Amino acid sequence: MPSLSRLLMMVPLLFLSLPAARADAPETVTVILDWFLNADHAALLAADYSGAFRRHGLQVRLIAPSDPGSPARLVAAGQADLAVSYETQLGMLADQGIPLVRVGTLIDTPLDTLIAAPGLTSLKDLKGKTIGISMAGVDDAVLAAMLGSVGLSLSDVRQVNVNFQLEQALMSHSVDAVIGATRTYELIDLRQKGFDPVAFYPEEHGVPLNDELIFLAPRDHARDGKIVRFMQALEEGTNALLNHPDEIQAQAVHDHPELDTPLNRAAWTATLPRVCKQPALLDGRRYRTFMDFLRAQGVVHRTLDLSTYAMDPTDSTP
């Protein structure tokens, strides 16, 4: 989820139509992004610029939501083919019985970070401190696991909901630390502003590895031909991005001038190693492990079979 600082960097609304240049009529795939266009979406842009979508007979429309909580709901309601979402949200949706499944991955490493004020060099230093959160339920589950890794609990800290004003709350000393910020945006932005934050990464403190950004599709349409071809094209686009990062970035900045800032350029470089190279491929063990973690933290309340919430649409194995 974006902080207010990230909102200020982005344009009010994004609607892109990535045309397919084939003689036969292309199929349209509508994708609701998780938020406004940023470095996390570089592989999608690369699949367009490299011609991968066109080669696979697709016309891809990217839509930035006015409400970052709406993408999954729009797909569930049949108003889009794919939503860019989060693995944590996938767990909550599956727990509620909403028939959406993971069909691909955009960013396959965690980005969430607990960022503390200078001088707080250990998680143990957070005892008695105030922690800013933006998403109750999700943030406190991660925070509980991280604190538990050093023998603390949520009762040892004070939580304050700062909405998405994470950077402002930290820099104004309203809180001693924030959770829910990302290492590829807020952490970089704070450093560029001269703040000297201390970063603690959840996966190093009791939280299992997970995919930061994933694609969700209706379960009944997860293996549709155009979804399969979308993932194949995205894999080709990702390879083009890794082979020609500077050229892809130059085109992205030309088409979207709002990306031409020191922060967005630094974020692009920081995000490249985190782009999923095989978007459709599903690591079932990893997904089960993270779902077990969510259940242990009380975010998910029942045992779920992997096939009900995640699949590789390109895998024809029954």
C-alpha positions in Angstrom: 0.0 0.0 0.0 1.3 3.5 -0.8 2.0 6.3 1.6 0.8 9.8 1.1 4.2 10.7 -0.3 3.7 8.2 -3.0 0.3 9.5 -3.8 1.7 12.9 -4.4 4.2 11.5 -6.9 1.5 9.9 -9.1 -1.0 11.2 -11.5 -4.7 11.2 -10.5 -5.8 8.5 -12.8 -4.1 6.1 -15.2 -5.8 4.4 -18.1 -3.5 2.7 -20.6 -4.5 0.8 -23.6 -1.7 -1.4 -24.9 -2.8 -2.3 -28.5 -2.3 -5.6 -30.2 -1.1 -5.1 -33.8 -2.3 -8.3 -35.5 -4.5 -8.8 -38.5 -7.0 -10.9 -36.6 -9.0 -9.3 -33.8 -7.0 -9.3 -30.5 -8.5 -10.4 -27.2 -8.7 -7.8 -24.6 -7.3 -8.4 -21.1 -8.3 -5.8 -18.5 -6.0 -5.5 -15.5 -6.8 -3.4 -12.4 -3.5 -2.3 -10.9 -2.9 -2.3 -7.2 -2.2 1.5 -7.3 -0.9 4.1 -9.7 1.7 3.2 -12.2 5.2 2.8 -10.7 8.3 0.7 -10.9 6.5 -2.4 -9.6 4.7 -2.5 -13.0 7.8 -2.4 -15.1 7.4 -5.9 -16.5 3.9 -5.0 -17.7 5.3 -2.0 -19.6 8.1 -4.1 -21.0 5.7 -6.7 -22.3 4.0 -3.9 -24.2 7.2 -2.1 -25.4 8.8 -5.4 -26.5 5.7 -6.4 -28.5 5.1 -9.5 -26.4 1.4 -8.7 -25.8 0.9 -8.1 -29.5 2.7 -11.4 -30.5 0.3 -13.3 -28.2 -2.8 -11.6 -29.8 -3.7 -9.5 -26.8 -4.9 -6.0 -26.2 -4.1 -5.2 -22.6 -5.8 -2.4 -20.7 -4.2 -1.3 -17.4 -6.5 0.7 -15.0 -5.3 2.4 -11.9 -8.0 2.2 -9.2 -9.3 5.2 -7.4 -9.6 3.0 -4.3 -6.7 0.6 -3.7 -9.1 -1.8 -1.9 -11.2 -2.2 -5.0 -9.2 -4.3 -7.6 -10.1 -7.8 -6.2 -13.7 -6.8 -5.8 -13.9 -5.6 -9.4 -12.5 -8.8 -10.7 -14.8 -10.9 -8.5 -17.7 -8.8 -9.9 -16.7 -9.6 -13.4 -15.7 -6.1 -14.3 -12.0 -7.0 -15.1 -10.0 -10.1 -16.0 -7.1 -9.6 -13.5 -6.3 -7.7 -10.4 -2.8 -6.9 -9.1 -3.0 -7.7 -5.4 -1.1 -9.0 -2.4 -0.6 -12.5 -1.0 -1.9 -11.4 2.4 -5.1 -10.1 0.8 -5.4 -13.4 -1.1 -5.5 -15.2 2.2 -8.3 -13.0 3.5 -10.3 -13.4 0.3 -9.9 -17.2 0.3 -11.0 -17.3 4.0 -14.1 -15.4 3.1 -14.9 -17.9 0.3 -14.5 -15.3 -2.5 -13.7 -17.4 -5.7 -10.5 -15.7 -6.8 -7.2 -17.5 -7.3 -3.6 -16.5 -7.8 -2.6 -17.0 -11.4 0.7 -15.2 -11.6 3.3 -13.2 -9.7 4.6 -9.7 -10.5 7.0 -9.2 -7.6 8.2 -12.4 -5.9 10.0 -11.0 -2.9 8.6 -9.2 0.1 8.8 -5.4 0.0 7.1 -4.6 3.3 9.5 -3.1 5.9 9.3 -2.0 9.5 11.1 1.4 9.5 12.3 2.8 12.8 13.7 6.2 13.8 17.5 6.6 14.1 19.0 5.1 17.2 16.5 2.1 17.4 19.0 -0.5 16.2 17.2 -3.6 17.5 13.6 -4.8 17.5 14.0 -5.1 21.3 14.4 -1.3 21.3 10.8 -1.0 20.3 9.5 -2.0 23.7 7.4 0.8 25.1 7.5 2.7 21.8 4.8 3.9 19.4 4.3 2.1 16.1 2.4 3.6 13.2 0.3 1.2 11.1 -1.8 1.8 8.0 -3.8 -1.5 7.7 -5.2 -2.9 10.9 -5.3 -6.7 10.9 -2.6 -7.1 8.3 0.1 -4.9 9.8 -0.4 -6.0 13.3 -0.2 -9.7 12.3 3.2 -9.0 10.7 4.2 -6.8 13.6 3.2 -9.5 16.2 5.4 -12.1 14.4 8.4 -9.7 14.2 8.1 -8.7 17.9 7.7 -12.4 18.8 11.0 -13.2 17.2 12.7 -11.2 20.0 10.5 -12.2 22.8 8.1 -9.2 22.7 4.4 -9.0 22.0 1.9 -6.4 20.8 1.2 -5.5 24.4 4.8 -4.2 24.6 4.2 -1.5 22.1 1.5 1.2 21.4 -0.1 1.0 17.9 -1.4 4.1 16.2 -3.3 4.1 12.9 -1.6 6.8 10.8 -3.5 5.8 7.6 -1.0 6.0 4.8 1.0 9.0 6.2 3.8 6.7 7.3 6.7 8.9 6.3 5.1 12.0 7.7 4.4 10.3 11.0 8.0 9.1 11.4 9.7 12.3 10.3 7.5 14.4 12.6 8.3 12.1 15.5 4.7 11.3 16.1 5.7 7.7 16.1 9.0 5.8 16.8 8.5 3.4 13.9 6.1 2.5 11.1 5.1 -0.8 9.5 3.6 -1.3 6.0 6.1 0.9 4.2 8.1 -0.5 1.4 11.9 -0.8 1.0 11.7 0.3 -2.6 9.8 3.6 -2.1 9.4 5.0 1.5 12.8 3.7 2.7 14.5 5.3 -0.3 12.5 8.5 0.0 13.3 8.9 3.6 17.0 8.5 2.9 16.8 11.0 0.0 15.2 13.5 2.4 18.1 13.2 4.8 16.4 11.1 7.4 18.5 8.1 8.6 16.0 5.3 9.2 16.7 1.8 10.4 15.0 -0.9 8.4 13.9 -4.3 9.7 12.7 -6.8 7.1 9.8 -9.1 8.1 11.2 -12.2 6.4 14.3 -11.9 8.6 12.2 -11.7 11.8 9.6 -14.5 11.9 7.5 -13.9 8.8 7.7 -16.5 5.9 8.8 -15.5 2.5 5.9 -14.4 0.3 5.1 -12.9 -3.1 4.6 -9.1 -2.7 2.4 -8.6 -5.8 0.3 -11.2 -7.5 -2.3 -11.5 -10.2 -5.8 -12.6 -9.1 -8.4 -14.1 -11.5 -11.9 -15.6 -11.1 -11.4 -19.3 -10.3 -13.7 -20.3 -13.2 -11.6 -18.4 -15.7 -8.1 -18.9 -14.4 -7.2 -21.3 -17.2 -8.8 -19.2 -20.0 -6.6 -19.0 -23.1 -6.1 -15.3 -22.8 -4.9 -15.6 -19.2 -2.5 -18.3 -20.2 -1.2 -16.1 -23.1 -1.0 -13.1 -20.9 1.3 -14.9 -18.5 3.4 -16.2 -21.4 3.7 -12.7 -22.8 4.5 -11.3 -19.4 7.4 -13.8 -19.0 8.8 -12.6 -22.4 8.4 -9.0 -21.3 10.2 -9.6 -18.1 13.1 -11.1 -20.0 13.2 -8.0 -22.2 13.2 -5.8 -19.1 16.1 -7.6 -17.7 18.0 -7.5 -21.0 17.2 -3.8 -21.7 16.4 -2.1 -18.4 17.7 1.4 -19.5 15.7 1.4 -22.8 12.5 0.2 -21.1 12.9 2.8 -18.4 13.6 5.6 -21.0 10.4 4.7 -22.8 8.4 4.5 -19.6 9.6 8.0 -18.5 8.9 9.3 -22.0 5.3 8.0 -21.9 4.8 8.8 -18.2 6.7 11.9 -17.2 5.6 11.6 -13.6 8.1 8.7 -13.3 11.0 11.1 -14.1 11.9 11.9 -10.5 15.0 10.9 -8.4 12.8 8.8 -6.2 11.1 6.9 -9.1 14.4 6.4 -10.9 15.9 5.0 -7.7 12.8 2.8 -7.1 13.1 1.4 -10.7 16.7 0.3 -10.0 15.8 -1.1 -6.6 12.8 -3.0 -8.0 14.4 -4.7 -11.0 16.0 -7.6 -9.0 12.6 -8.3 -7.5 10.6 -8.8 -10.7 9.4 -12.4 -11.0 11.1 -14.1 -13.9 8.5 -16.9 -14.3 5.2 -15.1 -13.5 2.9 -18.1 -13.9 5.1 -20.6 -11.9 3.5 -21.6 -8.6 5.6 -22.6 -5.5 3.0 -24.5 -3.7 5.1 -25.2 -0.6 5.8 -21.5 -0.2 2.1 -20.5 -0.6 1.0 -23.2 1.9 3.6 -22.0 4.4 2.5 -18.4 4.2 -1.2 -19.4 4.5 -0.3 -21.4 7.6 1.3 -18.3 9.0 -1.8 -16.2 8.3 -3.9 -18.8 10.1 -1.5 -18.9 13.1 -1.8 -15.1 13.3 -5.6 -15.1 13.1 -5.9 -13.5 9.7 -7.2 -16.7 8.2 -9.5 -18.8 10.3 -9.7 -22.2 8.5 -7.6 -24.7 6.6 -7.7 -24.1 2.9 -6.6 -26.4 0.0 -4.0 -24.8 -2.2 -6.1 -25.4 -5.3 -8.9 -23.2 -3.9 -6.7 -20.1 -3.9 -3.6 -20.5 -6.1 -2.7 -22.2 -9.4 -0.4 -22.0 -12.4 -2.7 -21.4 -15.4 0.0 -22.7 -17.8 0.2 -26.0 -16.1 -2.1 -28.5 -17.7 -1.6 -31.2 -15.1 -5.0 -32.1 -13.5 
